[in-house]
Amino acid sequence: MSACHADITIRSSSLKGIEIPEHLVPLAIDEFPVLFIAASCAQGRTVLTGAKELRVKESDRIAVMAEGLQTLGIDCTVTDDGLIIEGKGIEGEGIEGQNSNINNSQPVFGGGHITSHHDHRIAMSFAIASLRASKQITIEGVETVNTSFPGFAELANHIGMSIKVDNAAV
């Protein structure tokens, strides 16, 4: 059996809030915590419905993510089967020589203490949020990250993030 090979090209773009089609929800159910972080960085409102399954994962991911987003200054509303996020993305000057209406360097999140409820996807998602935070984010309950992604903190630091794991708390 031969190995598959695929290439993708990625460039900075201006994120826009969307209404996520319900028929796509089952295909991305585990990715929603990090997509909520992206939606917070988008311009406009993102609406997720049809995602009750998120309430019975390792944690109630809808409630826990909403609590964390609100802690970091994001307006969001919990619904029975989803979440409505008011994105804080803004248009700006962008990077010289690139699309002039993109500004992905401005902070979107404040800082604060996040309780992950020992949910690895929530802990990693809020670690990613730190890239657009104006202040420090402390995430409690990160020991499960090593179960699903050993070396996450080391790899994140290698690419320029600043994650410090307090092993005494783990």
C-alpha positions as CSV (number, residue, x, y, z in Angstrom):
1,M,0.0,0.0,0.0
2,S,1.5,3.3,-1.0
3,A,1.5,6.4,1.2
4,C,-0.7,9.3,0.3
5,H,0.8,12.7,-0.3
6,A,-1.0,16.0,-0.3
7,D,0.0,19.6,-0.2
8,I,-1.9,22.6,1.0
9,T,-1.2,26.3,0.7
10,I,-2.2,28.6,3.5
11,R,-2.1,32.3,3.6
12,S,-3.5,34.9,6.0
13,S,-7.1,35.9,5.4
14,S,-9.8,37.9,7.0
15,L,-12.2,35.5,8.9
16,K,-15.9,36.1,8.6
17,G,-18.6,34.9,11.0
18,I,-20.9,32.2,9.5
19,E,-23.9,30.1,10.3
20,I,-22.5,26.6,10.4
21,P,-24.7,24.2,8.3
22,E,-26.2,21.6,10.6
23,H,-25.4,18.7,8.2
24,L,-21.7,19.5,8.6
25,V,-21.7,19.4,12.4
26,P,-21.2,15.6,12.8
27,L,-18.1,15.9,10.6
28,A,-16.4,18.4,12.8
29,I,-17.7,17.6,16.3
30,D,-14.3,17.3,17.9
31,E,-12.9,20.4,16.1
32,F,-15.5,22.9,17.5
33,P,-13.4,24.1,20.5
34,V,-10.7,25.4,18.2
35,L,-13.2,26.6,15.7
36,F,-14.8,28.7,18.5
37,I,-11.4,30.3,19.0
38,A,-11.3,31.1,15.2
39,A,-14.9,32.4,15.3
40,S,-13.9,34.8,18.1
41,C,-11.3,36.2,15.8
42,A,-13.7,36.6,12.9
43,Q,-15.6,39.6,11.8
44,G,-19.3,39.2,12.7
45,R,-21.4,36.5,14.3
46,T,-20.9,32.8,14.1
47,V,-23.9,30.6,14.9
48,L,-23.6,26.9,15.7
49,T,-26.8,24.8,16.1
50,G,-27.4,21.0,16.1
51,A,-24.4,20.2,18.3
52,K,-26.0,18.7,21.4
53,E,-23.3,16.0,21.2
54,L,-20.8,18.6,22.4
55,R,-22.6,18.6,25.8
56,V,-21.6,14.9,26.4
57,K,-18.0,14.8,25.4
58,E,-15.1,14.8,27.9
59,S,-16.9,17.9,29.3
60,D,-19.9,20.0,28.3
61,R,-17.8,21.6,25.6
62,I,-20.5,24.2,24.8
63,A,-20.7,25.5,28.4
64,V,-17.0,25.2,29.2
65,M,-15.9,27.0,26.0
66,A,-18.5,29.7,26.5
67,E,-17.3,30.3,30.1
68,G,-13.7,30.5,28.9
69,L,-14.5,32.8,26.0
70,Q,-16.4,35.1,28.3
71,T,-13.5,35.1,30.7
72,L,-11.3,36.3,27.9
73,G,-13.8,39.1,26.9
74,I,-15.7,37.4,24.1
75,D,-19.5,38.0,23.9
76,C,-21.2,34.6,23.3
77,T,-24.6,33.1,24.0
78,V,-25.2,29.4,24.9
79,T,-28.2,27.8,23.3
80,D,-29.6,24.3,23.9
81,D,-27.7,22.8,21.0
82,G,-25.0,25.3,20.2
83,L,-23.3,28.6,20.7
84,I,-23.5,32.1,19.2
85,I,-20.2,33.9,19.1
86,E,-19.8,37.6,18.4
87,G,-16.4,37.8,16.7
88,K,-14.0,40.6,17.5
89,G,-12.0,40.6,14.2
90,I,-11.4,43.9,12.6
91,E,-10.2,45.0,9.2
92,G,-6.9,46.8,9.2
93,E,-3.8,47.6,7.3
94,G,-2.4,44.1,7.2
95,I,1.2,43.2,6.5
96,E,3.0,45.2,3.9
97,G,2.9,43.5,0.5
98,Q,-0.1,41.4,1.4
99,N,-3.8,41.8,1.3
100,S,-4.3,45.3,2.7
101,N,-7.6,44.6,4.5
102,I,-6.3,41.9,6.8
103,N,-5.1,42.6,10.3
104,N,-4.4,39.4,12.2
105,S,-2.0,41.0,14.6
106,Q,-4.4,42.8,16.9
107,P,-5.4,41.1,20.2
108,V,-8.9,39.7,20.3
109,F,-8.7,38.1,23.7
110,G,-7.9,39.5,27.1
111,G,-6.3,37.3,29.7
112,G,-7.6,35.3,32.6
113,H,-7.9,31.9,34.3
114,I,-9.5,29.1,32.2
115,T,-10.7,25.8,33.7
116,S,-10.5,23.2,31.0
117,H,-12.4,20.6,33.1
118,H,-9.5,18.2,32.1
119,D,-10.7,18.3,28.5
120,H,-7.6,18.1,26.2
121,R,-9.3,19.8,23.2
122,I,-10.4,22.7,25.4
123,A,-7.0,23.1,26.9
124,M,-5.2,23.1,23.5
125,S,-7.8,25.5,22.0
126,F,-7.3,28.1,24.7
127,A,-3.5,27.7,24.3
128,I,-4.0,28.7,20.6
129,A,-6.1,31.7,21.8
130,S,-3.0,33.0,23.5
131,L,-1.6,33.9,20.1
132,R,-4.2,36.7,19.9
133,A,-4.4,37.6,23.6
134,S,-3.4,40.9,25.2
135,K,-2.6,39.4,28.6
136,Q,-1.6,36.0,30.0
137,I,-3.9,33.1,30.0
138,T,-3.6,30.4,32.6
139,I,-5.2,27.1,31.8
140,E,-6.1,24.7,34.6
141,G,-6.4,20.9,34.0
142,V,-4.0,20.3,31.2
143,E,-2.7,16.9,32.1
144,T,-4.9,15.2,29.5
145,V,-3.2,17.0,26.7
146,N,-0.3,14.6,26.8
147,T,-2.6,11.7,26.4
148,S,-3.9,12.9,23.0
149,F,-0.9,15.0,21.9
150,P,2.3,14.2,23.6
151,G,4.8,17.0,23.3
152,F,2.1,19.7,22.5
153,A,3.7,22.4,24.7
154,E,7.2,21.6,23.4
155,L,6.1,21.8,19.8
156,A,4.1,24.9,20.3
157,N,7.1,26.6,22.0
158,H,9.3,25.5,19.1
159,I,7.1,27.4,16.6
160,G,7.2,30.5,18.7
161,M,4.4,30.2,21.3
162,S,5.2,30.7,25.0
163,I,3.7,27.9,27.0
164,K,4.9,27.1,30.4
165,V,3.7,23.9,32.0
166,D,3.6,23.8,35.8
167,N,4.4,20.1,36.4
168,A,3.7,20.6,40.1
169,A,0.0,21.2,39.2
170,V,-0.2,18.2,36.9
